[in-house]
Amino acid sequence: MLETNRPLDAMSLDHPHAIVKHQTATRDAFLGGRLVMEQPSHGFRAGLDSVLLGAAVKAEAGELLDLGAGAGTAGLVALAFRPGLVATLVENDAAVLPLLAGNIAANGLDGRASVLDLDVTASGAVRAAAGLRTDCYASVIANPPFFAAESGTLASTRGAAARHMAGGAIDRWVRTAAASAAPGGEVIFIHAAPALAPLLAAFDARFGAIAILPFAPRAGDAASRVLVRAIKGSRAPLTLHATRALHGEGGRAFVPEIEAVLRGVAPLVW
């Protein structure tokens, strides 16, 4: 698991004391302090996956769409690395929406980011009525739940309601991404490697120029996560990149490339 209950790449700004009640939200620093995010203390907490997803965006300008944005970490990471982007962050968890709006304001991004209260899997008519545009966004990103509900495997660190999704839901996430992306726009998902098959099938049915970048804890380990990127309207063949290790041979230190991403020094190059 690359997402943990405590963000691997975040520095907590909360210092609990024994006489203080347990907080319902924490403030965590990302990208070496360039972003400060308030997020739930339980359930899904943004960590390495969210930073990798935001750092993977290649679009230099235009509009970014973050589907299932949560507290907004991935989308705001993308804005930090790509000053030419503006973003729409889609979320429908009533408990998280105030944190999302607050994080945009607290990081001085009111002029570059807006929130849309919407279920990612809603029909096209519902999406349009909510204000989500079609054929518009230069980059669409998502970190969806990892496994179907019927699998019985709890593999996502999202809250209980978001750990699993109904069968076929991943296809609906990709459907929304495909409808929303501009012609020639990129669509990027981060996902658990064991759950790649249905995600890849959904991408293959709609996109070309699919690129898969696996990540493993260390060199020689099986991949735990994958970034999958595709281009709307392309017919280029699939590219499978070499697996990248997150940590060196010993200890928990990140390899220099990943450390640079986590410190906000450089986006992910792939």
RAPEBEL-V838052 format. One record per helix or strand of 2 or more residues. SS is the DSSP state (A for helix, B for strand). FROM is the first residue (numbers start at 1). TO is the last residue. If there is no record, write none. Layout:
ss->SS from->FROM to->TO
ss->SS from->FROM to->TO
//
This chain:
ss->B from->11 to->12
ss->B from->25 to->30
ss->A from->31 to->33
ss->B from->35 to->40
ss->A from->48 to->55
ss->B from->61 to->67
ss->A from->73 to->81
ss->B from->84 to->91
ss->A from->94 to->106
ss->B from->113 to->117
ss->A from->124 to->130
ss->B from->137 to->142
ss->B from->147 to->148
ss->A from->149 to->151
ss->A from->160 to->162
ss->B from->164 to->165
ss->A from->169 to->180
ss->B from->181 to->192
ss->A from->193 to->204
ss->B from->208 to->216
ss->B from->223 to->231
ss->B from->239 to->240
ss->B from->244 to->245
ss->A from->256 to->262
//
